[in-house]
Amino acid sequence: MKTTIACQEFYGAPPGGERQRLTVAVGRPVHSTTDDFWSCKVAIADVLRPTVVVGGDSFEALARAVSWVRQHLAGMRAEGWEFSSDREGRDRFDHEDWFVPRTG
């Protein structure tokens, strides 16, 4: 995506499958002046094609895009996918850690 504002690369392995590089990408919110809504493109490269997520304003579109990522990664984990930050799968992580509020 040409207008990516946030991305994260990591590795994922489906049940019984080969570990592969995955890239989560979120595009910048874009305003549609003709229909008065905002949209963001979001994708999990090599697994899910880019999708357009719509909101009433730029913040809502961005929040919905992040929620889309969370929902799809949770679904993949439920199907048995394992995620790691390294190709060998030694440094496993839970995508939910991205969404834990930090204090201090």
N, C-alpha and C positions, 0 to 999 in steps of 0.2 A: 504494500500500500504506500502510495506516495506521501501521504500526509500523516504518517504514524507519529503519535506523540508519546507512546509508551510501548515497550516490548520487553519480553523476557524469554530467553532461550533456556531450555532444559531438555532432558531426555525422558522418554516414556517407552514402556514395554507393555504391549497388550498380553493377555494371558496366552502363554505358549508361543509368543512371537518374539521377533527381534527388537532389540532396543533401537529407537530412532530419535533423531533430534526433532524437537517440537519448538515452535516459536509462537507465543501468544502476542498478538499485535492489536492495538487499539488506535484508531484514527482520530484526528481532531474533530470536534463537533463542527458541523457545517449547517448554516442556516438556509432554509428554503424560503425565499421571499415570496414565491407564488402561493405556497400553501401554509406559510407561517408555522413551521415546525423545525426542529433541529434533528440531525442524525449523526451517528458515528458508525464507521465501518469497524468491524471486529472480526478476528480470525484466529484459529489455531492452525497454523500452516502445516501442511502435509497430512492433516487429519480432517479439518473442517474448512470449507471454502469461506471467503469473506461474506459476512452477513451485515445488512444495514439494520441498526437499532435506532428507533425514533423516540424523541422526547419533546415535551412542550417547550423546553428551553435547553441551553447548552449543558447545564449541570445535570439535568434529568437524563439527557441523551448519554452523557458520559457515565453516569451512575448505572444506567441500564446496560451499557456495554460491559462494564466491569461485572455486573451481576450475571450477564450472559456467559462470560468466561467462567465465573465461579460455578454456575449451573452445569456447564458442559464438562468441566474438569471433574466435578463431583460424579456426574454420570459415567465418565470414563473410569474413575476409580471404582465405582459400584460394579462395573463390568469386569473388574480385575486388573486394570492398568496399574502399573507401578511407576512412580516418578522419581527422578534423581537429578542432581545437578552435574553429574559426571557420566560419561559414556559407559563406564563399566558398571554403574548401578550401585556403587559403594556408598555414595553420599545421598541417601534417600531423603525425600522431603514430602511434606503434606502441603498441598496448595492452600489449604485453609490457613496456614501460617501467614499468608499474604494479607489476610483479612482480620487479623487480630489487632485491635487498637493498642497502641503503645503509649505508656505514660512516662512522664519525666524526661 
